[in-house]
Amino acid sequence: MAPTDEVDVNRIPKLAVTGVLFLLLLIAGLGLKPGGSLTILEDSLQMSGHFGVFGILAFCTALAAPYLLPWSKDRRWAQYLCGLVVSIGVGALLEVGQLFIPGRYANLGDLTFDVAGAIAAICLLIAIHQIGRQGIQWRVLQIASGIAFFLLVVLGIQPFALCYIDYQKRNAALPNLIDLNEGWSRRFAYIGEGAGQLVGQLPNGWTGGEDVVGVRFPKGTRYPGLGIKEPYPDWRAFKTFAFDVFAPIPGPLEFRVNDVEHNNEFNDRFNRQLNLEQGFQTIRIPIDQIRTGPKNRELDLSNIDRIQLFVYKPSADFDLWLGNFRLE
């Protein structure tokens, strides 16, 4: 009978093969299913998840290499290389495959985190393999690999950790829904559909402080505007939604609010055209009116998902300064 330690050594690659097969099925099941809407936090968790899953895949593949490729049994560099190649290769194939899946798309950022996770896992395995080895060179290799593993793990968890922190800052800002002068707001506020941000001094008529952004609504665009995705979601304790605006000239501004259950139909959200006067003004809208905005149901005030301000097909360039979005 083989010695106990030899049995254990041979068992590890076989168990690792099971892990590799399980991870491949998990990756295929999650990565090749039709896409759906994700929250900002879920999207960041998915990116950090790429780091973790493909790191574990590289680790298990390297451990399984002596069983799958017997010639690599006494060549640890080959085991490490096998782990890297399989993990990164599966990640690349996944991104290509998602080009053909409804609602999915190839994402270079995801592949970057796949690579980082695979390298981190191999660094960890190298460090483990140096345990008990004598010699300064092996100790240096162990320390260097351990440091590299730690730094890559920090990189891997960063998307989710920073996003979670920004959610806490968003919650702490209540009753303000956004603070356009703070870095965390860039995760939730966006200027899109052809609109551009105005850079420079505020107009003399703006009296609303530093929580402001200038937006240009260019002629010829369809829905240029400012949006806030995932503002603080529960508005039930408040009476009024308000914001400040400075308009150099009078003009219309479209305003909409929808909840998470919105079906993307016009009549399934709150819509209002605001007729702006020239100069600085505060817009206030009763939340009860927002609640009854959809035609066939009430808006879920506990689960607000998006606010948008836009100009429909402006006939000329139109500038606005907007800020102090708040609940009262």
C-alpha positions as CSV (number, residue, x, y, z in Angstrom):
1,M,0.0,0.0,0.0
2,A,1.2,3.5,-0.8
3,P,2.2,5.7,2.1
4,T,-0.5,7.9,3.6
5,D,1.2,11.1,2.4
6,E,1.5,9.8,-1.1
7,V,-2.2,8.9,-1.2
8,D,-3.0,12.5,0.0
9,V,-0.7,14.0,-2.7
10,N,-2.4,12.0,-5.4
11,R,-5.9,12.8,-4.1
12,I,-5.4,16.6,-4.4
13,P,-5.2,16.7,-8.2
14,K,-8.3,14.4,-8.5
15,L,-10.3,16.7,-6.2
16,A,-9.0,19.7,-8.1
17,V,-10.4,18.2,-11.4
18,T,-13.8,18.1,-9.7
19,G,-13.4,21.7,-8.8
20,V,-12.4,22.7,-12.4
21,L,-15.5,20.9,-13.8
22,F,-17.8,22.6,-11.3
23,L,-16.4,26.0,-12.1
24,L,-16.6,25.5,-15.8
25,L,-20.3,24.6,-15.4
26,L,-20.8,27.6,-13.1
27,I,-19.1,30.0,-15.5
28,A,-21.1,28.7,-18.5
29,G,-24.4,28.8,-16.6
30,L,-24.0,32.3,-15.3
31,G,-22.0,33.8,-18.2
32,L,-24.0,32.5,-21.1
33,K,-27.5,33.1,-19.9
34,P,-29.5,36.1,-21.4
35,G,-28.6,39.4,-19.7
36,G,-30.9,41.4,-17.5
37,S,-30.9,44.7,-15.7
38,L,-28.4,45.0,-12.9
39,T,-28.1,47.6,-10.2
40,I,-24.9,49.6,-10.0
41,L,-23.9,47.6,-6.9
42,E,-24.7,44.2,-8.6
43,D,-22.6,45.3,-11.6
44,S,-19.6,46.1,-9.4
45,L,-20.1,42.8,-7.5
46,Q,-20.1,41.0,-10.9
47,M,-16.8,42.5,-11.8
48,S,-15.2,41.6,-8.5
49,G,-16.8,38.2,-8.9
50,H,-14.8,37.7,-12.2
51,F,-11.7,38.2,-10.2
52,G,-12.7,35.6,-7.6
53,V,-14.1,32.9,-9.9
54,F,-11.4,32.9,-12.4
55,G,-8.8,33.1,-9.7
56,I,-10.2,29.9,-8.2
57,L,-10.3,28.3,-11.6
58,A,-6.6,29.0,-12.2
59,F,-5.8,27.7,-8.7
60,C,-7.8,24.4,-9.2
61,T,-6.5,23.9,-12.8
62,A,-2.9,24.3,-11.6
63,L,-3.5,21.7,-8.9
64,A,-5.2,19.4,-11.3
65,A,-2.5,19.6,-13.9
66,P,-0.5,16.6,-12.6
67,Y,-3.6,14.4,-13.1
68,L,-4.6,15.9,-16.4
69,L,-1.1,16.2,-17.8
70,P,1.2,13.6,-16.1
71,W,4.3,15.1,-17.7
72,S,3.8,18.2,-15.6
73,K,3.9,16.3,-12.3
74,D,7.5,17.3,-11.6
75,R,7.3,20.7,-13.4
76,R,5.6,23.2,-11.3
77,W,6.2,26.0,-13.8
78,A,4.1,23.9,-16.2
79,Q,1.3,23.6,-13.6
80,Y,1.3,27.3,-13.1
81,L,1.2,28.0,-16.8
82,C,-1.6,25.5,-17.3
83,G,-3.6,27.3,-14.6
84,L,-3.1,30.7,-16.2
85,V,-3.7,29.5,-19.8
86,V,-7.0,27.7,-19.0
87,S,-8.4,30.4,-16.8
88,I,-7.6,33.3,-19.1
89,G,-8.6,31.3,-22.2
90,V,-12.0,30.4,-20.6
91,G,-12.4,34.1,-19.7
92,A,-11.7,35.2,-23.3
93,L,-14.0,32.6,-24.8
94,L,-16.7,33.7,-22.4
95,E,-16.5,37.3,-23.6
96,V,-16.6,36.2,-27.2
97,G,-19.6,34.0,-26.5
98,Q,-21.5,36.8,-24.9
99,L,-21.5,38.7,-28.2
100,F,-24.1,36.2,-29.3
101,I,-26.2,36.2,-26.1
102,P,-29.2,38.5,-25.9
103,G,-28.6,41.3,-23.4
104,R,-24.9,40.5,-23.0
105,Y,-21.8,42.0,-24.5
106,A,-18.1,41.5,-24.5
107,N,-16.4,43.5,-21.7
108,L,-12.7,44.1,-21.7
109,G,-12.9,45.2,-18.1
110,D,-14.3,41.8,-17.1
111,L,-11.5,40.0,-18.9
112,T,-8.9,42.2,-17.2
113,F,-10.3,41.1,-13.8
114,D,-10.2,37.5,-15.1
115,V,-6.5,37.9,-15.8
116,A,-5.8,39.6,-12.5
117,G,-7.6,36.9,-10.6
118,A,-5.7,34.1,-12.4
119,I,-2.3,35.8,-11.7
120,A,-3.3,36.3,-8.0
121,A,-4.2,32.6,-7.6
122,I,-0.9,31.5,-9.1
123,C,1.0,33.9,-6.9
124,L,-0.8,32.3,-3.9
125,L,0.0,28.8,-5.1
126,I,3.7,29.7,-5.6
127,A,3.8,31.1,-2.0
128,I,2.3,27.9,-0.6
129,H,4.7,25.7,-2.5
130,Q,7.6,27.5,-0.8
131,I,6.5,26.6,2.7
132,G,9.2,24.4,4.3
133,R,11.8,25.0,1.6
134,Q,15.2,26.0,2.8
135,G,17.2,28.8,1.2
136,I,17.0,32.6,1.1
137,Q,15.9,32.5,-2.6
138,W,12.8,30.5,-1.8
139,R,11.9,32.7,1.1
140,V,12.3,35.8,-1.1
141,L,10.1,34.1,-3.7
142,Q,7.5,33.3,-1.1
143,I,7.4,36.8,0.2
144,A,7.3,38.4,-3.2
145,S,4.5,36.1,-4.3
146,G,2.5,36.7,-1.1
147,I,2.8,40.5,-1.6
148,A,1.7,40.3,-5.2
149,F,-1.2,38.1,-4.2
150,F,-2.3,40.7,-1.5
151,L,-2.0,43.6,-3.9
152,L,-4.0,41.8,-6.6
153,V,-6.7,40.9,-4.1
154,V,-7.0,44.6,-3.1
155,L,-7.4,45.4,-6.8
156,G,-10.0,42.6,-7.3
157,I,-12.3,43.6,-4.5
158,Q,-11.9,47.4,-5.2
159,P,-14.9,47.7,-7.6
160,F,-17.4,46.3,-5.2
161,A,-15.8,47.9,-2.1
162,L,-15.7,51.4,-3.6
163,C,-19.2,51.1,-5.0
164,Y,-20.5,50.0,-1.6
165,I,-18.9,53.0,0.0
166,D,-20.5,55.3,-2.5
167,Y,-23.9,53.9,-1.7
168,Q,-23.3,54.7,1.9
169,K,-22.4,58.3,1.0
170,R,-25.5,58.5,-1.1
171,N,-27.7,57.4,1.8
172,A,-25.9,59.7,4.3
173,A,-26.6,62.7,2.0
174,L,-30.4,62.4,2.4
175,P,-32.6,64.5,2.1
176,N,-30.2,65.6,-0.8
177,L,-30.5,63.0,-3.5
178,I,-27.1,63.8,-5.1
179,D,-24.2,66.2,-4.5
180,L,-22.8,67.2,-7.8
181,N,-19.8,68.7,-6.2
182,E,-18.7,65.3,-4.6
183,G,-16.9,62.5,-6.3
184,W,-19.4,59.8,-5.2
185,S,-22.1,61.4,-7.3
186,R,-20.4,60.5,-10.5
187,R,-21.5,56.9,-10.0
188,F,-25.2,57.9,-10.0
189,A,-25.5,61.1,-12.0
190,Y,-24.8,61.1,-15.8
191,I,-25.1,63.5,-18.7
192,G,-26.1,61.7,-21.9
193,E,-28.0,61.4,-25.2
194,G,-25.8,64.0,-26.8
195,A,-25.8,66.6,-23.9
196,G,-22.5,68.1,-22.8
197,Q,-21.2,69.4,-19.5
198,L,-20.4,73.1,-19.3
199,V,-17.1,73.9,-17.8
200,G,-16.2,77.3,-16.3
201,Q,-17.7,80.0,-14.1
202,L,-21.3,79.8,-13.0
203,P,-23.6,82.4,-14.4
204,N,-24.1,85.5,-12.2
205,G,-27.7,84.6,-11.6
206,W,-27.0,81.2,-10.0
207,T,-27.6,81.5,-6.2
208,G,-27.8,77.9,-5.3
209,G,-24.3,77.2,-4.0
210,E,-21.8,74.7,-5.3
211,D,-24.0,71.7,-5.8
212,V,-24.6,72.4,-9.5
213,V,-23.7,71.2,-13.0
214,G,-24.0,73.1,-16.2
215,V,-25.6,71.2,-19.1
216,R,-25.7,72.1,-22.8
217,F,-28.6,70.6,-24.8
218,P,-27.4,70.8,-28.4
219,K,-29.5,71.4,-31.4
220,G,-30.3,68.3,-33.4
221,T,-30.1,65.8,-30.6
222,R,-33.2,63.9,-29.6
223,Y,-33.2,63.5,-25.8
224,P,-30.2,65.3,-24.4
225,G,-30.3,65.6,-20.6
226,L,-29.2,64.9,-17.1
227,G,-30.1,61.7,-15.3
228,I,-29.8,60.3,-11.8
229,K,-29.8,56.5,-11.7
230,E,-30.6,54.8,-8.4
231,P,-31.2,57.9,-6.2
232,Y,-32.1,57.1,-2.6
233,P,-35.1,54.8,-3.3
234,D,-37.6,55.4,-0.5
235,W,-39.5,58.7,-0.8
236,R,-42.5,57.7,1.3
237,A,-41.5,60.0,4.3
238,F,-41.3,63.1,2.1
239,K,-43.9,65.5,0.7
240,T,-42.0,67.3,-2.1
241,F,-39.3,66.7,-4.7
242,A,-37.3,69.9,-5.5
243,F,-34.3,71.2,-7.4
244,D,-32.9,74.5,-8.5
245,V,-32.3,75.6,-12.0
246,F,-30.9,78.7,-13.8
247,A,-32.1,79.3,-17.4
248,P,-30.5,82.1,-19.4
249,I,-33.7,82.1,-21.6
250,P,-37.2,80.7,-21.0
251,G,-37.8,77.2,-22.4
252,P,-39.3,73.8,-21.8
253,L,-37.7,71.0,-19.8
254,E,-39.0,67.5,-19.6
255,F,-39.0,65.7,-16.2
256,R,-39.6,62.1,-15.5
257,V,-39.4,59.7,-12.6
258,N,-39.8,55.9,-12.7
259,D,-39.6,53.1,-10.2
260,V,-37.9,49.7,-10.5
261,E,-41.0,48.0,-12.0
262,H,-41.1,50.5,-14.9
263,N,-41.9,48.7,-18.2
264,N,-40.3,51.5,-20.4
265,E,-43.7,52.7,-21.6
266,F,-44.4,56.4,-21.5
267,N,-47.6,55.9,-19.5
268,D,-45.9,53.8,-16.8
269,R,-44.0,56.6,-15.1
270,F,-44.4,60.2,-14.0
271,N,-43.9,62.7,-16.8
272,R,-44.2,66.5,-16.8
273,Q,-43.1,69.3,-19.0
274,L,-41.7,72.2,-17.0
275,N,-41.9,75.6,-18.6
276,L,-38.9,77.4,-17.2
277,E,-38.7,81.1,-16.7
278,Q,-35.6,83.2,-17.4
279,G,-33.2,83.3,-14.4
280,F,-32.9,81.3,-11.2
281,Q,-35.8,79.3,-9.9
282,T,-36.7,76.4,-7.6
283,I,-38.9,73.7,-9.0
284,R,-41.1,71.8,-6.5
285,I,-43.3,68.8,-7.3
286,P,-45.6,67.2,-4.8
287,I,-44.6,63.5,-4.3
288,D,-48.3,62.5,-4.3
289,Q,-48.4,63.7,-7.9
290,I,-45.3,61.6,-8.7
291,R,-47.0,58.6,-7.0
292,T,-50.1,58.9,-9.2
293,G,-48.1,59.5,-12.4
294,P,-48.5,56.1,-14.1
295,K,-51.8,55.6,-15.9
296,N,-52.7,52.2,-14.7
297,R,-51.0,51.9,-11.3
298,E,-49.3,53.9,-8.6
299,L,-45.6,54.5,-8.6
300,D,-43.8,52.5,-5.9
301,L,-42.4,55.3,-3.8
302,S,-40.3,52.8,-1.8
303,N,-38.4,51.8,-4.9
304,I,-37.6,54.8,-7.1
305,D,-35.0,53.9,-9.8
306,R,-34.4,56.9,-12.0
307,I,-34.8,60.7,-12.5
308,Q,-34.3,62.3,-15.8
309,L,-34.4,65.9,-17.0
310,F,-34.1,66.4,-20.8
311,V,-35.1,68.6,-23.7
312,Y,-36.9,66.9,-26.6
313,K,-35.2,67.8,-29.9
314,P,-34.0,71.3,-29.0
315,S,-34.4,73.7,-32.0
316,A,-31.3,75.6,-30.8
317,D,-28.4,75.1,-28.3
318,F,-29.9,75.4,-24.9
319,D,-27.9,75.8,-21.6
320,L,-29.1,75.1,-18.1
321,W,-27.5,75.0,-14.7
322,L,-29.1,72.4,-12.4
323,G,-28.5,71.4,-8.8
324,N,-29.6,70.9,-5.2
325,F,-31.8,67.8,-6.0
326,R,-33.6,67.1,-2.8
327,L,-36.6,65.7,-0.9
328,E,-38.5,68.0,1.4
